[in-house]
Amino acid sequence: MAQTTEENWTTVIKPRNGLFEVNLKEIWDYRDLLGMFVKRDITVAYKQTILGPLWWIIQPALTVIMYMVVFGGIAGIPTDGIPQPLFYLGGVCMWQYFADCLNRTANTFVSHAGIFGKVYFPRLIMPLANVTSNLVRFGIQFGLFVVVYVYYACIGMAPSPNWYFLLFPLLVVMMAGLALGFGIIISSMTTKYRDLQILFTFVVQLWMYATPIVYPLSQVAGKKVLGMDLTTIMCLNPVTPVIETFKHGALGAGQFIGWGWLTYSFVFMVVVLVLGILIFNKVQKSFMDTV
């Protein structure tokens, strides 16, 4: 008699039927691969360098010194009574995490085309790995912020934080979500239009100056542009409420921007993230033909 054998497949690869189909279980099944990519990003970041991970501290430190000289010294922009190193370092840490995630995620398809063309895995793993690995850098830089804060506390000049600082984990998630959403949208578009990659690099640089990093939001209070309140215009930037809430909670700078604007940023993040995933799902099916 002929023997029959049963084949039990561990993985079944099948085409997606719609834009809204996101297999979260598949992403979870590939969590080991996600961890491997995160480890790779961390270890190769400063491989064959003399100072290695110390650059993660040196870069924000030098940036803060430059801001103190240019914006604090030459331009004379106030910092709401907060010691300049603390004020600038808080903004730099938050913005740098957002910008790093955004820039790296925006190059997902182009920079990893070789891997995508050889082996199958959920493509969202790569941008998720970028966001996760940058958390390590952010943690080290935030540790520098804590050290500087403790120094000012020891000499009696540290500002007083308040309970809004408890929102810090949510603020980090919002920054990651905004960077991930915008990043995968740009990444999906640059597979066909490479000019957007050059334009986007320039836009990110300008975006920082449209966010209260080197100046407090209180500096634009009461000012108008084209008949519109400048504070309102700046708060339409979804990153502004996040940065201002962090500064107010950690440094007690200014006034709380309000739950309305913070909710606006959160909803904006969700919309951009969902839209980005939809576009990403559509482009990933055929991006190897154009990249």
LUMVEX-565703 format. One record per residue: x, y, z of N, C-alpha, C in turn. Coordinates in steps of 0.02 Angstrom, whole numbers, plus 50000, padded with zeros to 5 digits. Example, Ala and Ser with C-alpha at 12.3 -4.5 7.8 and 13.67 -1.06 7.14 Angstrom:
2
506604971650390506154977550390506604983550390 506424988850354506844994750357506455000250394 
! end
This chain:
291
500424994150000500005000050000500445006350000 500215011149963500585017449959500505021350024 501045023750049501025027550110500945035050094 500545038050133500425045350124500765049050182 501075054250166501415058350217501095065150220 501015067750279500725074350288501285079450296 501195084950262501685090250266501405095950307 501755097750358501545103250402501995109250389 501705114250357502085120250340502085125050399 502675127750413502735132550468502595139650445 502715140950381502605147650354502265147150286 501745150950278501385151150214501405158250188 501725159250131501775165850100501215166550049 500805171550057500255172650011500165180150000 499895181949941499815189149927499295192249972 499395198649987498915202350027498325204249982 497745204050010497145205449971496935212649971 497175216550019496955223450022497455227850057 497355234450050497805239250081497785238950156 497195237350184497105237650256497325231350291 497595226550255497795220250285498515220750310 498595221350374499245221550406499295215650454 499735211150439499795205050479500255206250539 499945208450594500335209850654500635203550684 500275197950676500535191650701501185189750665 501205191050600501805189450562502395193650587 502265199950601502795204250627503035201650695 502575199450736502755196650801503155190250793 502985186150744503355179950732504075181350711 504185187150681504865188950659505215193450709 504995193150772505295197550823506035196250834 506255189950823506965188450829507365191950775 507085192350715507415195950661507435203450677 506895205950706506885212950727507445214350777 507515209850826508055210750875508735210350843 508815206150792509465205550759509635211950721 509135214950688509245221150652509405226850700 509065226850757509205232050808509925231450832 510135225350847510815224150870511315226150816 511155224650753511605226450698511685234050693 511115237550697511135244850691511555248050747 511515245150806511895247950863512635246550856 512805240350837513515238450835513895241450777 513555242550720513915245150662513885252750657 513515255950702513445263250699514115266750700 514545264750747515205267850752515755262550753 515655257450711516155252250705516795255050674 517365252850698518025255050675518125262550688 517825265050741517965271850763518335271650830 518685277050846519095277150907518655278050968 518185282750964517765284451022517135280251027 516925277250971516335272850973515705276250997 515335273051043514695275951066514765282651101 515375284651119515465291151150515245296851104 515235295451038514995300450992514265302251005 513895297551033513185298951050513135304251104 513665305151143513685310351194514025316651168 514555315551129514925321351103514515325551056 514115322251013513725325950963513225330850995 512805328551042512345333451073512705338551115 513265336651146513645341351188513915347051145 514205345451088514475350551043513915354751014 513345351550999512775355250973512525360351023 512475358351086512255362851139512735368751147 513385367351144513885372751150513795377751093 513685375251032513585379650975512955383950984 512415380751008511795384551020511895389951073 512285388251125512405393151178512785399251151 513255398051105513645403551077513235407651028 512885404150982512535407550928511875410450951 511445406250978510765408550995510735411851064 511115409251112511105412151178511555418251185 512155417851154512635423251160512545428751108 512605426851044512585431750990511875434450979 511385429950971510705432050958510345434351021 510575432151079510275434251141509565431851152 509405425951126508735423151134508675420251205 508175422351244508095419851313507875412651315 507935409651373507745402651383507245401851440 506825406851450506305406651503506605405551572 507205408251584507515407651650507835401051664 507825396451616508135389851624508875390351604 509335387251642510035387151621510105384751549 510485388351510510535386951439510715379651423 511215376651455511375369651439510785364951448 510395365851501509815361651513509275362851460 509145369251446508615370951398508775368051329 509375369251305509555366951238509625359351236 509905356351287510015349151287509355345351287 508855347851325508205344551325507895344551256 507925350251221507645350551154508035346451104 508705346651110509135342951064509015335451069 508965332751130508855325551140508205323251107 507675326951119507025325051091507035325751015 507285331350990507285332450918507745327550882 508325326150910508795321750878508505314750870 508135312450920507825305850914507315305850857 506905311150853506415311650800506745311950732 507255316250725507585317250660507955310950638 508295307550684508665301550666508185296050641 507635295050678507145290050657506845291850590 506705298250581506395300550519506855299550459 507475301650465507945301150409508095293950391 508195289750441508365282850427507765278950400 507175280350426506585276950401506415279150330 506555285450314506415288050247506835284750193 507385281350213507815277950165507735270350166 507185268050195507095260850205507145256850141 506745258650091506725254750029507375255349989 507635261349984508235262549944508855259249974 508955260250039509565257850071509565250250084 508975247150084508935239950098508655236050039 508715238849979508455235449920508785228649909 509445228149924509795221849915509525216349958 509365217950021509085212950066508375211050045 507975216150029507275214850011507225210549948 507715211049903507685207349841507915200149846 508185198249905508465191549912508055186949957 507745189750008507405185550058506755188850079 506265184850097505625187550118505605188250194 505355193850216505165195050286504715201150285 504315202150337503865208050338504275214450331 504125218450280504535224250265504505229450321 503965229550359503905234350414504415233050470 504725227050469505235225450518505805230550515 505985232550455506565236950447506455243950477 505915247450460505795253950494505685253250569 505365247850590505285246850663505955245850697 506415242550663507085241650691507445248350697 507345252850648507655259450651507415263350712 506765263250722506475266950778506705264050845 506745257450848506935254150911507675255150927 508105254350877508825255150889509005262250909 508635267150882508765274050900508565275550973 508155271251002507985272051073508605271351117 509075267151097509685266251135510085272651135 510165275651076510515282051072510155287451112 509495287551106509115292551143509195291551218 509215285251240509295283851311509955286451337 510495285651298511155288051318511155295651321 510865298851270510855306151268510405308951323 509865305551338509435307851393509805306951460 510225301851464510635301051524511095306951534 511355309751479511775315751483511365321651509 510735322051487510285327351511510185326651586 510105320551611510005319351682510635321351721 511225319751694511845321551728511915329151735 511755332751680511795340151682511275342851731 510695339651734510165341851780510395340951852 510695335251867510935333951935511475339051954 511895340851906512415345851920512105352451942 511605354751905511285361051923510885360351988 510645354452002510305353352066510795353952124 511405351552113511915351752166512135358852182 512105363252132512315370252143511705374752155 511115371652162510515375452179510215379452122 510345377452059510065381052002509605376851959 509455370851981509035366451941508305368851942 507965368851884507255370651883506835365251916 506215366951930505775362251964505325358651914 505385352151908504925348451864504235348051896 503745345951857503075345151883502785338551858 502165337251876501885330651862501775329351788 501815334551746501755333451674502335329251647 502865328951686503445324851665503255317451663 502715315551698502485308651696502245306651626 502125311651583501915310351514502505308551470 503105308551498503705307551458503685301151414 503495295251441503455289251398502975290251340 502405293451352501925294751297502235299351245 502605304451267502905309151222503415305751177 503805301051205504285297351165503935293051113 503385289851133502995285751086502715290051030 502485296051047502215300550996502755302750947 503355304250973503905306050929504085300250882 504105294250910504265288350870503725287050818 503085287850837502535286750791502535291750734 502655298150750502685303250698503265301950650 503845300250678504425298850635504315292750591 504015287550620503875281450583503375282750527 502835286350543502325287750493502585291950436 502885297650452503165301950399503715298350361 504135294450397504695291150365504485286050314 503995281850330503795276650281503405279650223 503085285350233502755288750177503285291250128 503795294650154504335297150111504705291450079 504835286150117505185280350089504795277250032 504145276850039503725273949986503735278349923 503775284849932503745289449875504425289949840 504975289349878505635290149848505845284049807 505485278549810505655272849768505575274649694 505135279249679505005281349610505265288249595 505225292749645505445299649635506025301149682 506635300249658507225301149699507345308449720 507065313149682507135320249699506855321649769 506345317949788506025319049852506505317749910 506985313149900507465311649952507905317749966 508115321149913508525327249921508115332749953 507495333649929507055338749956506905337450030 506795331150047506605329450116507165331050165 507795329850145508365331450188508365338850205 508215343050155508185350250166507595352150210 507025348850200506425350250239506535348750313 506875343250329506995341350398507415346650434 507905349550397508315354750427507895360950443 507445362850397507015368650410506505367150464 506285360850468505785358750517506015360150588 506665359350600506915360350668506815367650689 506905372350643506835379450661506105381450666 505655377250639504935378450648504675375250712 505135372150750504975368950813505365372550868 505055373850926505405377550979505955373451013 506505372650977507085369051004507585374051034 507765379150995508275383951016507965390251045 507315390451050506965396151079506335393751113 506095397151164505475395151196504875397551156 504325393951160503715395851124503455402551148 503625404351209503385410751237503665416651198 504205415751160504505421151122504065423451063 503615419151041503195420950984502495422851006 502365422851071501695424551097501505431651077 500905432351050500645438851031500855441250962 501315437650930501545439650863501095436550810 501035439950753500595437650700500985437250634 500775432550593501045431650526500455430950478 500415435550430499855435650383499185435850419 499165439550475498545440450512498375434650557 498795429450560498665423650602499145423650661 498905421250718499315420750778499885415950766 500505418150777501095414150763501125407950809 500895408650871500885402950916500445397350889 499865399250863499405394250833499725390950773 500055394950731500375392150672500905386950691 501305388650742501835384150763501565377850796 501005378550830500705372750863500385367950813 500255370350752500015365850700500545360950679 501175362550693501725357850686501635352550740 501495346250724501325341250775501895339850824 502515341750807503065340550852503095345850908 502835351850893502875357350941502535355651008 501905353351009501605351651074501995346451113 502305341751079502685336551113503305339551147 503675343651110504275346751137504105351451195 503585355451186503395360251237503145356851301 502785351351293502555347551352503135344551389 503635342051353504225339251385504605344751423 504715350451391505085355851424504715358351486 504055358851480503665361251537503685356251594 503625349851577503625344751629504305343651662 504845343551621505505342151647505855348251675 505715354151645506085360151664505645365551694 504985364551691504535369551717504535375951675 504765375451613504815381351569504135383151541 503975389551542503355391851511502735389051544 502205388651506501575385951529501385379751488 500985375351519500765369451484500365371551422 500545368651366500245370851303499505369051297 499285364451337498575362651338498435355651312 497935352451341497755345651320497485345451249 497195350951227496915351151159497465350351107 498015354051114498555353551066498915346851072 498975344251133499305337751141498875332251109 498215332751117497765327951085497815328551009 497875334650985497955335850913498575332150887 499125332650923499745329350901499665321750902 499315319150953499215311950958498785309450900 498235312950886497795310950831498165311550764 498555316850757498965317850697499435311950687 499755309750742500215304050739499855297850715 499265296450743498885290450724498695290650650 498455296450627498255297050557498845296050510 499405299350526500005298750483500265291650484 500255288450541500505281550547500075276750507 499415277350512498965273050474499045274250400 499065280650380499145282350310499815279750283 500335280350323500985277950303500995270350292 500685266650338500665259350331500275257250269 499725260850254499335259250195499745260250132 500095265950128500505267350069501085262450065 501375260950122501935256150126501725249350100 501125247050120500875240550099500775240250023 500565245849995500445246049923501095246049884 501585249949907502205250749870502645244649876 502635241249933503105235649944502985229849896 502395229649864502245224249818502645224849753 502815230949734503125231949669503735236449670 503985238149731504515243049733505165240549703 505275233849700505885231249671505925232549596 505355234049564505355235549493505575242749478 505565247049530505725254049519506325256549559 506505253049611507045255449655507735254849621 
! end
